[in-house]
Amino acid sequence: MFQHLTRFFFDTKWKLNSTFAFCKNQSEKMYIDVILGLQWGDEGKGKIVDCLATEYDIVARFQGGPNAGHTLKFDGKKFVLHTVPSGIFRDNLMNVIGNGVVIDPITLEKELKNLDAANVDYHDRLLVAKKAHLILPTHRYLDAASEAAKGKDKIGSTLKGIGPTYMDKTGRNGLRVGDIFHESFHDRYDALKQKHLKLLEIYPQVDFHLEEEEEKWFKSLAKLRSLKTVEGEWYINEALAAGKKILAEGAQGSMLDIDYGTYPFVTSSNTITAGVCTGLGVAPNKINEVIGITKAYCTRVGGGPFPTELTGEIGERLRKEGAEFGATTGRPRRCGWIDLPQLKYTIMLNGVSQLVITKIDILNIFSSFKSGVKYLRENGEQTDQLPYDVSVEELRPVWEDIEGWKCSLEGIESFEALPENAKKYVQYLEEKLNVPVTMISTGPQRQELINRKSVPA
């Protein structure tokens, strides 16, 4: 009996010690926090990444390409980043262009020249993953020809060559950053170019000056070669093992995800949290906080379904007040009220743990506005779920009225100081979406931000 009791206490003590040791090791692990858009892009990710960046050691882009346009405003200046991570303006912060990103050397060179002009020292703080794929001039040529051939069925491509580049990636034909240092690079480039020219024969002619674009492209490779390149997956995982804090920066929005967006009106990459794992080469258990960004209303660029779109005078007022024109293309954005079923969907897909609301100040001009809470389907049924055939079925929103505040939010630095109806709107979104709102952007400038919780948690 005594031996059994002794053994019991020994086993119990060992298990408790092991449990405490496991928990201690778990708490000491470093994780990746993720920041991404919950709508159709243009949610204001660049500003939020810039504001949060001081809490991290590394900011890493994990997907997309120059179809992204992350806008930052501070010190009276405006910067638009297409490929470079938005942490580049914070001193001593490392920035990584990850494996999942597709890079146009011409666009990247222009971006870097703008940073040079702004006296941003990036040479030791910007790393490029060798496995990131390259956008060739003929990728852009194919993109333009393919989109033109669709006629009225255009998907609204940015014509940056993103889709054709990802097609070559999955077709195992692509060229990667690491290839530009190999002797066989020009031969491989020519082989891929010839494949593209053959494909172009099936499309109507479009205005594209290939020789001119090729000349710029090859010249721009000198800038790319001057940057520090890394084995992206090893760099990120070794940084985690060394205790570094990493913020993964998404591009576009969750509703443009190739698998779960409003297909076929989507981008060519995985824009949701799962894309962090494939785009940076990290395991799912390394993901910690997922910070989802939504505008206080909703916008979309290009074609595709948009259930809460406002096509009349109110939509135009939103566009004008919010300066809703694409940072990459300059195209006017379609505008509408916030769509709660759509947000619940992307919150579910991403595992969002914190919400950021941007552009709440754009609603200052409205005495009242609306919130879409359900969809009315063509068969008369109501649903709060996005159906599979959302791209062909017309969904009509079921609205709830929200009372506005009709005053400026300028200079407000705390949640408590917001107008009562603005606070009620934030609390309404928290209740409906079941996620805490931790940050509220009250204007375009870096300092116009209410932080209700320290991030990372």
C-alpha positions as CSV (number, residue, x, y, z in Angstrom):
1,M,0.0,0.0,0.0
2,F,2.8,2.4,1.0
3,Q,4.6,1.6,-2.3
4,H,1.5,2.3,-4.3
5,L,0.9,5.7,-2.5
6,T,4.6,6.7,-3.0
7,R,4.3,5.8,-6.7
8,F,1.1,7.8,-7.0
9,F,2.6,10.9,-5.5
10,F,5.7,10.5,-7.5
11,D,3.7,10.2,-10.8
12,T,1.5,13.1,-9.8
13,K,4.4,15.3,-9.0
14,W,6.2,14.4,-12.2
15,K,3.0,15.1,-14.3
16,L,2.5,18.5,-12.6
17,N,6.1,19.5,-13.0
18,S,6.0,18.4,-16.6
19,T,2.8,20.4,-17.1
20,F,4.3,23.5,-15.6
21,A,7.4,23.1,-17.6
22,F,5.4,22.7,-20.8
23,C,3.3,25.8,-20.0
24,K,6.4,27.8,-19.3
25,N,8.0,26.7,-22.5
26,Q,4.8,27.5,-24.4
27,S,4.6,31.0,-22.8
28,E,8.3,31.6,-23.8
29,K,7.6,30.7,-27.5
30,M,7.4,33.6,-29.9
31,Y,4.6,33.8,-32.3
32,I,3.6,35.6,-35.5
33,D,0.7,38.1,-35.3
34,V,-1.2,38.6,-38.5
35,I,-2.8,41.8,-39.8
36,L,-5.2,41.6,-42.8
37,G,-8.2,43.1,-44.4
38,L,-11.7,41.6,-43.8
39,Q,-13.4,43.1,-46.8
40,W,-12.4,43.6,-50.5
41,G,-9.1,45.4,-49.8
42,D,-8.4,49.1,-49.2
43,E,-9.3,48.8,-45.5
44,G,-6.3,50.9,-44.4
45,K,-3.8,48.1,-43.6
46,G,-0.7,50.2,-44.3
47,K,-1.4,52.8,-41.6
48,I,-2.2,50.2,-39.0
49,V,0.9,48.2,-39.8
50,D,3.0,51.3,-39.5
51,C,1.4,52.2,-36.2
52,L,1.8,48.7,-34.7
53,A,5.3,48.2,-36.1
54,T,7.1,49.6,-33.1
55,E,5.8,46.6,-31.1
56,Y,7.6,44.2,-33.4
57,D,11.1,43.3,-34.7
58,I,10.1,42.2,-38.2
59,V,7.3,43.0,-40.6
60,A,6.8,40.4,-43.3
61,R,4.6,40.5,-46.5
62,F,3.3,37.0,-47.2
63,Q,1.3,37.2,-50.4
64,G,0.2,39.3,-53.3
65,G,2.2,41.7,-55.4
66,P,2.1,45.3,-56.8
67,N,-1.7,45.0,-57.1
68,A,-1.6,46.1,-53.5
69,G,-1.5,49.7,-52.5
70,H,-0.8,50.4,-48.8
71,T,-1.1,54.2,-48.1
72,L,0.7,55.9,-45.2
73,K,0.5,59.6,-44.3
74,F,2.7,61.3,-41.8
75,D,4.8,64.5,-41.4
76,G,2.7,66.1,-44.2
77,K,3.7,63.4,-46.7
78,K,1.9,60.6,-48.5
79,F,3.6,57.3,-49.3
80,V,2.1,54.4,-51.2
81,L,3.8,51.0,-50.9
82,H,3.1,48.2,-53.4
83,T,5.7,45.5,-52.5
84,V,7.8,46.8,-49.6
85,P,6.3,46.0,-46.2
86,S,4.7,49.0,-44.3
87,G,7.2,48.7,-41.4
88,I,9.9,50.3,-43.6
89,F,9.5,53.8,-42.1
90,R,10.2,52.6,-38.6
91,D,14.0,52.7,-37.7
92,N,15.7,49.5,-36.8
93,L,12.8,47.3,-37.9
94,M,13.5,44.5,-40.3
95,N,11.2,44.1,-43.3
96,V,10.8,40.9,-45.3
97,I,9.2,40.3,-48.7
98,G,8.2,36.7,-48.3
99,N,8.1,33.7,-50.5
100,G,4.5,34.0,-51.3
101,V,4.8,37.5,-52.8
102,V,5.2,38.1,-56.6
103,I,7.6,40.9,-57.5
104,D,7.8,43.2,-60.5
105,P,11.4,44.5,-60.4
106,I,10.3,47.7,-62.2
107,T,7.6,48.5,-59.6
108,L,10.0,47.7,-56.8
109,E,12.7,49.9,-58.2
110,K,10.3,52.9,-58.4
111,E,9.3,52.2,-54.8
112,L,12.9,52.1,-53.6
113,K,13.7,55.4,-55.5
114,N,10.8,57.0,-53.6
115,L,12.3,55.8,-50.3
116,D,15.7,57.1,-51.4
117,A,14.2,60.5,-52.1
118,A,12.6,60.5,-48.6
119,N,16.0,59.6,-47.0
120,V,14.7,56.2,-45.8
121,D,17.6,54.0,-45.1
122,Y,16.4,50.5,-46.1
123,H,19.5,48.7,-47.4
124,D,20.2,46.8,-44.2
125,R,16.5,46.5,-43.2
126,L,14.8,45.1,-46.3
127,L,15.2,41.4,-47.1
128,V,13.8,39.6,-50.1
129,A,13.0,35.8,-50.1
130,K,14.8,33.9,-52.8
131,K,11.7,31.8,-53.5
132,A,9.5,34.8,-54.3
133,H,8.4,34.7,-58.0
134,L,9.1,37.4,-60.6
135,I,6.6,39.2,-62.7
136,L,7.9,39.4,-66.3
137,P,6.9,42.0,-68.9
138,T,5.1,39.2,-70.8
139,H,3.1,38.4,-67.7
140,R,1.7,41.9,-67.8
141,Y,1.2,41.6,-71.6
142,L,-0.8,38.4,-71.0
143,D,-2.8,40.0,-68.2
144,A,-3.8,42.9,-70.5
145,A,-4.7,40.6,-73.4
146,S,-6.7,38.2,-71.3
147,E,-8.7,40.9,-69.6
148,A,-9.4,42.7,-72.9
149,A,-10.7,39.4,-74.4
150,K,-13.3,39.0,-71.6
151,G,-15.2,42.0,-72.9
152,K,-18.2,42.8,-70.6
153,D,-17.2,39.8,-68.3
154,K,-14.0,41.5,-67.1
155,I,-13.0,40.7,-63.6
156,G,-11.4,44.0,-62.9
157,S,-7.8,43.0,-63.0
158,T,-5.2,45.6,-62.1
159,L,-3.2,44.5,-65.1
160,K,-0.1,44.1,-63.1
161,G,0.6,40.5,-64.3
162,I,-0.3,39.0,-61.0
163,G,-2.6,36.2,-62.3
164,P,-0.3,35.0,-65.1
165,T,2.7,35.0,-62.7
166,Y,0.8,32.8,-60.1
167,M,-0.3,30.6,-63.0
168,D,3.3,30.0,-64.0
169,K,4.1,29.4,-60.4
170,T,1.6,26.6,-60.0
171,G,2.4,25.4,-63.5
172,R,6.1,25.0,-62.4
173,N,7.4,27.4,-65.1
174,G,8.1,30.5,-63.0
175,L,11.3,32.4,-62.4
176,R,12.2,33.3,-58.8
177,V,14.4,35.9,-57.2
178,G,17.2,33.4,-56.6
179,D,17.3,32.7,-60.3
180,I,18.6,36.1,-61.2
181,F,22.0,35.2,-59.8
182,H,22.4,32.0,-62.0
183,E,24.3,31.8,-65.3
184,S,21.3,30.2,-67.0
185,F,18.9,33.0,-66.1
186,H,18.7,34.6,-69.5
187,D,18.1,31.2,-71.2
188,R,15.3,30.5,-68.8
189,Y,13.8,33.9,-69.2
190,D,13.8,33.5,-73.0
191,A,12.1,30.1,-72.8
192,L,9.3,31.5,-70.6
193,K,9.0,34.5,-72.8
194,Q,8.5,32.3,-75.9
195,K,5.8,30.3,-74.1
196,H,4.0,33.6,-73.3
197,L,4.3,34.8,-76.9
198,K,2.7,31.6,-78.1
199,L,-0.2,32.0,-75.7
200,L,-0.7,35.6,-76.8
201,E,-1.5,34.4,-80.3
202,I,-5.0,33.2,-79.1
203,Y,-5.9,36.7,-77.9
204,P,-6.8,39.9,-79.8
205,Q,-4.0,42.4,-80.1
206,V,-3.6,45.0,-77.3
207,D,-1.3,48.0,-77.1
208,F,1.8,46.8,-75.2
209,H,5.4,47.9,-76.1
210,L,7.2,44.7,-75.2
211,E,10.8,45.7,-76.2
212,E,10.5,49.0,-74.2
213,E,9.2,47.2,-71.1
214,E,11.8,44.5,-71.4
215,E,14.6,47.1,-71.5
216,K,13.2,48.7,-68.3
217,W,12.8,45.3,-66.7
218,F,16.4,44.1,-67.2
219,K,17.7,47.5,-66.0
220,S,15.6,47.2,-62.8
221,L,17.2,43.9,-62.0
222,A,20.4,45.8,-60.9
223,K,18.4,47.3,-58.0
224,L,16.9,43.9,-57.1
225,R,20.4,42.3,-57.1
226,S,21.7,45.0,-54.8
227,L,19.2,44.0,-52.1
228,K,19.8,41.4,-49.4
229,T,18.2,38.1,-50.3
230,V,17.5,35.3,-47.8
231,E,16.1,31.8,-47.5
232,G,12.8,33.3,-46.3
233,E,11.4,30.3,-44.4
234,W,14.7,29.7,-42.6
235,Y,15.1,33.4,-41.7
236,I,11.6,33.7,-40.3
237,N,11.7,30.4,-38.3
238,E,15.2,31.2,-36.9
239,A,14.0,34.7,-35.9
240,L,11.1,33.0,-34.0
241,A,13.4,30.7,-32.3
242,A,15.6,33.7,-31.3
243,G,12.6,35.3,-29.6
244,K,11.8,37.9,-32.3
245,K,8.3,39.4,-32.6
246,I,6.9,39.2,-36.2
247,L,4.0,40.9,-37.8
248,A,2.7,39.3,-41.0
249,E,1.2,41.9,-43.3
250,G,-1.5,40.8,-45.7
251,A,-2.4,42.5,-49.0
252,Q,-5.8,42.9,-50.8
253,G,-8.7,41.6,-48.6
254,S,-10.2,38.4,-47.4
255,M,-13.1,38.6,-49.9
256,L,-10.5,38.4,-52.7
257,D,-9.0,35.1,-51.5
258,I,-8.6,32.7,-54.4
259,D,-10.4,29.9,-52.6
260,Y,-12.9,31.7,-50.3
261,G,-13.5,35.0,-52.0
262,T,-16.2,36.0,-54.5
263,Y,-14.8,33.8,-57.2
264,P,-14.0,34.4,-60.1
265,F,-13.8,38.1,-59.1
266,V,-10.8,37.5,-56.8
267,T,-7.0,37.8,-56.7
268,S,-4.7,34.9,-57.4
269,S,-3.3,34.2,-53.9
270,N,-4.6,33.2,-50.4
271,T,-5.3,36.5,-48.7
272,I,-6.5,34.9,-45.4
273,T,-4.6,33.8,-42.4
274,A,-3.8,30.4,-43.9
275,G,-1.7,32.2,-46.5
276,V,0.8,33.2,-43.8
277,C,1.8,29.6,-43.4
278,T,2.4,29.0,-47.1
279,G,3.7,32.5,-47.8
280,L,6.3,32.6,-45.1
281,G,6.9,29.0,-44.5
282,V,5.7,28.7,-40.9
283,A,3.6,26.2,-39.1
284,P,0.0,27.0,-38.1
285,N,0.8,26.7,-34.4
286,K,3.0,29.8,-34.8
287,I,0.0,32.1,-35.4
288,N,-1.0,34.1,-32.4
289,E,-3.1,37.2,-32.6
290,V,-5.1,37.8,-35.9
291,I,-5.9,41.5,-36.2
292,G,-8.7,42.0,-38.8
293,I,-9.3,45.4,-40.3
294,T,-12.6,46.7,-41.6
295,K,-13.8,50.1,-42.7
296,A,-16.8,51.6,-40.9
297,Y,-18.6,51.1,-44.2
298,C,-17.6,49.0,-47.2
299,T,-15.9,49.5,-50.6
300,R,-14.9,47.4,-53.6
301,V,-12.8,48.0,-56.7
302,G,-13.5,46.3,-60.0
303,G,-16.3,43.8,-60.9
304,G,-18.0,41.2,-58.8
305,P,-20.8,41.0,-56.2
306,F,-21.2,43.7,-53.6
307,P,-24.5,43.2,-51.7
308,T,-24.5,46.4,-49.7
309,E,-23.4,48.7,-52.6
310,L,-25.0,52.1,-52.9
311,T,-25.2,53.2,-56.5
312,G,-27.0,56.5,-56.0
313,E,-26.3,59.8,-54.3
314,I,-25.4,58.4,-51.0
315,G,-22.8,56.1,-52.5
316,E,-21.3,59.1,-54.3
317,R,-21.2,61.1,-51.0
318,L,-19.3,58.2,-49.4
319,R,-16.8,58.1,-52.3
320,K,-16.2,61.8,-52.2
321,E,-15.9,62.1,-48.4
322,G,-13.7,59.0,-48.2
323,A,-11.6,59.9,-51.2
324,E,-12.3,56.4,-52.4
325,F,-10.0,56.0,-55.4
326,G,-7.6,53.0,-55.8
327,A,-4.1,53.6,-54.5
328,T,-2.7,51.3,-57.2
329,T,-5.0,52.0,-60.2
330,G,-6.7,55.3,-59.4
331,R,-10.1,53.7,-60.2
332,P,-13.1,55.0,-58.3
333,R,-14.2,52.5,-55.6
334,R,-17.7,51.2,-55.3
335,C,-19.1,52.2,-51.9
336,G,-21.8,50.9,-49.6
337,W,-22.8,50.4,-46.0
338,I,-21.1,47.8,-43.8
339,D,-22.0,44.2,-44.4
340,L,-22.2,42.1,-41.2
341,P,-22.8,38.7,-42.7
342,Q,-19.7,39.2,-45.0
343,L,-17.6,40.3,-41.9
344,K,-18.8,37.3,-39.9
345,Y,-17.7,35.1,-42.7
346,T,-14.2,36.5,-43.0
347,I,-13.8,36.7,-39.2
348,M,-14.6,32.9,-39.1
349,L,-12.1,32.1,-42.0
350,N,-9.3,34.1,-40.4
351,G,-9.8,33.3,-36.7
352,V,-9.8,37.0,-36.0
353,S,-9.1,37.9,-32.3
354,Q,-9.0,41.7,-32.6
355,L,-10.9,44.2,-34.8
356,V,-9.6,47.5,-36.1
357,I,-12.2,50.0,-37.5
358,T,-10.9,52.5,-40.0
359,K,-12.4,55.6,-41.6
360,I,-15.1,56.0,-38.9
361,D,-14.6,59.7,-39.5
362,I,-16.1,59.4,-43.0
363,L,-19.5,58.8,-41.3
364,N,-19.3,62.2,-39.6
365,I,-21.5,63.8,-42.3
366,F,-24.4,61.4,-41.9
367,S,-27.3,62.0,-39.4
368,S,-28.1,58.3,-39.8
369,F,-26.8,55.3,-41.9
370,K,-27.4,51.6,-42.2
371,S,-25.9,48.3,-41.4
372,G,-26.6,45.1,-43.5
373,V,-27.5,42.4,-41.1
374,K,-28.9,39.6,-43.4
375,Y,-29.4,38.9,-47.1
376,L,-32.7,38.4,-48.9
377,R,-32.2,35.7,-51.5
378,E,-34.0,35.5,-54.9
379,N,-36.2,32.6,-53.5
380,G,-37.5,34.9,-50.7
381,E,-35.4,33.3,-48.0
382,Q,-33.3,35.3,-45.5
383,T,-29.8,34.2,-44.6
384,D,-26.8,35.5,-42.7
385,Q,-24.4,33.3,-44.7
386,L,-22.8,34.1,-48.0
387,P,-24.0,31.5,-50.5
388,Y,-21.7,29.6,-52.9
389,D,-23.3,31.3,-56.0
390,V,-23.0,34.8,-54.6
391,S,-21.3,35.8,-57.9
392,V,-24.5,35.0,-59.9
393,E,-27.3,35.4,-57.5
394,E,-28.5,38.9,-56.6
395,L,-28.6,39.3,-52.8
396,R,-30.6,42.2,-51.3
397,P,-29.5,43.4,-47.9
398,V,-31.7,43.5,-44.9
399,W,-30.9,46.8,-43.1
400,E,-30.8,48.1,-39.6
401,D,-30.7,51.8,-39.0
402,I,-27.9,53.4,-37.1
403,E,-28.0,56.9,-35.6
404,G,-25.1,59.1,-36.6
405,W,-23.2,61.8,-34.6
406,K,-22.9,64.7,-37.1
407,C,-19.7,66.1,-35.7
408,S,-16.0,66.0,-36.2
409,L,-13.7,63.5,-34.5
410,E,-10.6,65.6,-35.0
411,G,-8.3,65.6,-32.0
412,I,-10.1,62.8,-30.1
413,E,-7.6,60.5,-28.5
414,S,-9.6,58.1,-26.4
415,F,-12.7,56.0,-26.8
416,E,-14.4,57.7,-23.9
417,A,-14.1,61.1,-25.7
418,L,-15.9,59.9,-28.8
419,P,-19.5,61.2,-29.4
420,E,-22.0,58.9,-27.7
421,N,-23.4,57.6,-31.0
422,A,-19.9,56.8,-32.3
423,K,-19.2,54.8,-29.2
424,K,-22.6,53.0,-29.6
425,Y,-21.7,52.1,-33.2
426,V,-18.4,50.6,-32.1
427,Q,-20.1,48.6,-29.3
428,Y,-22.8,47.6,-31.8
429,L,-20.1,46.1,-34.1
430,E,-18.5,44.3,-31.2
431,E,-21.7,42.8,-30.1
432,K,-22.8,41.7,-33.6
433,L,-19.4,40.3,-34.6
434,N,-18.4,39.0,-31.2
435,V,-14.8,40.3,-31.5
436,P,-13.3,43.2,-29.4
437,V,-12.5,46.4,-31.3
438,T,-9.0,47.3,-30.1
439,M,-8.2,50.2,-32.5
440,I,-10.2,52.9,-34.2
441,S,-8.8,55.1,-36.9
442,T,-10.3,58.6,-36.8
443,G,-8.4,60.1,-39.8
444,P,-5.6,59.4,-42.4
445,Q,-2.6,60.6,-40.4
446,R,-0.4,58.3,-38.3
447,Q,-1.5,59.9,-35.0
448,E,-5.2,59.8,-35.7
449,L,-5.7,56.5,-34.0
450,I,-7.4,55.4,-30.8
451,N,-5.7,52.4,-29.2
452,R,-7.9,50.6,-26.7
453,K,-5.6,47.7,-26.1
454,S,-1.8,47.1,-26.3
455,V,-0.9,44.9,-29.3
456,P,0.5,42.3,-29.3
457,A,-1.6,40.9,-26.5
